[in-house]
């Protein structure tokens, strides 16, 4: 946690049930803040002089699906704000990144996103299926390649789990 980054928790909980994870049990189902509430917190950070913002949640990619919105809706509202600022996106499940990728591209092109973290967990479709992750590695790699090529100023981060049962 950097003191120079204004952190906004946009949601908690999860829509998934990965085979190795207890977050679903410990945090429960997805609960998102309203877009208005997040925008107000964002404006508060701007008024305090912050220029870097981090959107946090158990799965930021699932943001709003419980309240009839999505991450694209939220980012569209945030990026309407005037000023010099950058937004970091933490903990986006790859399946949500893949689902919303084309809708997110104009937001990435705005230059307002400086960081994106999406935990791929494995490079094997067989292992992803055993993990109950609902995407395939090819789609994830395609998105990250496009991000890397078309938006080189976005810092990309992922996580990979090794030693999953039956993995060699």
C-alpha positions as CSV (number, residue, x, y, z in Angstrom):
1,X,0.0,0.0,0.0
2,X,1.6,3.2,-1.2
3,X,0.6,6.4,0.6
4,X,0.8,8.2,-2.8
5,X,-2.1,6.0,-4.1
6,X,-5.7,6.7,-3.1
7,X,-7.2,3.3,-2.6
8,X,-11.0,2.8,-3.3
9,X,-12.6,-0.5,-2.3
10,X,-15.3,-0.8,-5.0
11,X,-16.6,-4.3,-4.1
12,X,-16.0,-7.4,-2.0
13,X,-17.0,-11.0,-2.5
14,X,-16.9,-13.2,-5.5
15,X,-19.1,-14.7,-8.2
16,X,-16.8,-17.7,-8.8
17,X,-16.1,-20.9,-6.9
18,X,-12.5,-21.8,-7.9
19,X,-11.6,-25.3,-6.6
20,X,-8.6,-24.1,-4.6
21,X,-9.9,-20.8,-3.1
22,X,-11.7,-20.1,0.1
23,X,-12.4,-16.4,-0.7
24,X,-15.9,-17.2,-1.9
25,X,-16.6,-18.8,1.5
26,X,-14.9,-16.1,3.6
27,X,-16.1,-13.0,1.7
28,X,-19.4,-14.3,0.4
29,X,-21.2,-13.2,-2.8
30,X,-20.3,-10.1,-4.7
31,X,-21.3,-6.8,-3.1
32,X,-20.5,-3.7,-5.1
33,X,-20.7,-0.1,-4.0
34,X,-22.8,2.1,-6.2
35,X,-21.2,4.0,-9.0
36,X,-22.2,7.3,-7.3
37,X,-20.4,6.2,-4.1
38,X,-17.2,5.3,-5.9
39,X,-17.3,8.5,-7.9
40,X,-17.7,10.5,-4.7
41,X,-14.7,8.7,-3.1
42,X,-12.7,9.4,-6.3
43,X,-13.6,13.1,-6.2
44,X,-12.6,13.1,-2.6
45,X,-9.2,11.8,-3.5
46,X,-8.8,14.3,-6.3
47,X,-9.7,17.1,-3.9
48,X,-7.0,15.9,-1.6
49,X,-4.4,16.1,-4.4
50,X,-4.1,12.5,-5.2
51,X,-3.2,11.7,-8.8
52,X,-2.9,7.9,-8.6
53,X,-5.9,5.8,-7.7
54,X,-6.3,2.0,-7.0
55,X,-9.6,0.3,-7.5
56,X,-9.7,-2.7,-5.1
57,X,-11.9,-5.7,-4.6
58,X,-11.9,-9.4,-4.3
59,X,-12.6,-9.4,-8.1
60,X,-12.7,-5.9,-9.5
61,X,-13.6,-7.4,-12.9
62,X,-17.0,-8.6,-11.4
63,X,-17.7,-5.1,-10.2
64,X,-21.3,-4.1,-10.5
65,X,-22.7,-7.3,-11.8
66,X,-24.8,-7.5,-8.6
67,X,-26.3,-4.0,-9.1
68,X,-27.0,-4.0,-12.8
69,X,-23.7,-2.4,-13.9
70,X,-20.1,-3.5,-14.8
71,X,-16.5,-2.3,-14.6
72,X,-16.8,-0.5,-17.9
73,X,-19.8,1.6,-16.6
74,X,-17.7,2.5,-13.6
75,X,-14.6,3.4,-15.5
76,X,-16.6,5.4,-18.0
77,X,-17.9,7.6,-15.2
78,X,-14.5,7.9,-13.5
79,X,-12.7,8.9,-16.6
80,X,-15.2,11.7,-17.2
81,X,-13.6,13.6,-14.3
82,X,-11.3,16.4,-15.3
83,X,-7.7,16.5,-14.1
84,X,-4.5,14.6,-14.3
85,X,-4.9,11.3,-12.7
86,X,-4.3,7.6,-13.4
87,X,-6.3,4.6,-12.3
88,X,-5.0,1.2,-11.3
89,X,-7.1,-2.0,-11.6
90,X,-6.3,-4.8,-9.2
91,X,-7.6,-8.3,-9.1
92,X,-9.5,-8.7,-12.4
93,X,-10.4,-12.3,-13.0
94,X,-9.3,-13.1,-16.5
95,X,-12.7,-14.2,-17.6
96,X,-14.1,-10.7,-16.9
97,X,-11.2,-9.1,-18.7
98,X,-11.8,-11.3,-21.7
99,X,-15.6,-10.7,-21.6
100,X,-15.3,-6.9,-21.4
101,X,-12.0,-6.5,-23.4
102,X,-13.4,-4.7,-26.4
103,X,-15.5,-2.4,-24.3
104,X,-12.4,-1.6,-22.1
105,X,-10.2,-0.7,-25.0
106,X,-11.4,3.0,-25.4
107,X,-10.8,3.4,-21.6
108,X,-7.3,2.0,-22.0
109,X,-6.7,4.3,-25.0
110,X,-7.7,7.3,-22.8
111,X,-4.3,7.0,-21.0
112,X,-6.1,7.1,-17.7
113,X,-5.3,3.4,-16.7
114,X,-1.7,3.0,-15.4
115,X,-1.9,-0.5,-13.9
116,X,-3.8,-3.8,-14.5
117,X,-3.5,-7.0,-12.5
118,X,-5.2,-10.2,-13.7
119,X,-4.2,-13.5,-12.2
120,X,-4.1,-16.1,-14.9
121,X,-3.1,-18.9,-12.4
122,X,-2.0,-21.4,-15.0
123,X,-0.9,-21.7,-18.6
124,X,-2.7,-25.0,-19.1
125,X,-6.3,-25.2,-20.1
126,X,-6.5,-28.6,-18.4
127,X,-5.4,-27.2,-15.1
128,X,-7.6,-24.1,-15.5
129,X,-10.5,-26.5,-15.9
130,X,-9.6,-28.4,-12.8
131,X,-9.2,-25.0,-11.0
132,X,-12.8,-24.2,-12.2
133,X,-11.5,-21.0,-13.8
134,X,-13.9,-20.2,-16.6
135,X,-11.6,-19.1,-19.5
136,X,-8.9,-20.5,-21.7
137,X,-5.3,-19.5,-21.8
138,X,-5.4,-18.5,-25.5
139,X,-8.0,-15.8,-24.8
140,X,-6.0,-14.4,-21.8
141,X,-2.7,-14.3,-23.8
142,X,-4.5,-12.6,-26.7
143,X,-5.7,-9.8,-24.3
144,X,-2.4,-9.3,-22.6
145,X,-0.5,-9.3,-26.0
146,X,-2.9,-6.6,-27.3
147,X,-2.5,-4.6,-24.0
148,X,1.3,-4.9,-24.2
149,X,1.3,-3.8,-27.9
150,X,-1.4,-1.2,-28.1
151,X,-1.1,0.3,-24.5
152,X,2.5,0.0,-23.6
153,X,2.2,2.5,-20.7
154,X,-0.1,0.2,-18.7
155,X,1.9,-1.8,-16.2
156,X,0.6,-5.4,-16.4
157,X,0.8,-7.9,-13.6
158,X,-0.3,-11.5,-13.3
159,X,0.1,-14.4,-10.9
160,X,0.7,-18.0,-11.7
161,X,0.1,-20.9,-9.3
162,X,2.5,-23.9,-9.7
163,X,2.2,-27.4,-8.3
164,X,-1.6,-27.7,-8.6
165,X,-2.7,-31.3,-8.1
166,X,-2.0,-33.4,-11.2
167,X,0.2,-30.7,-12.7
168,X,3.7,-31.9,-13.9
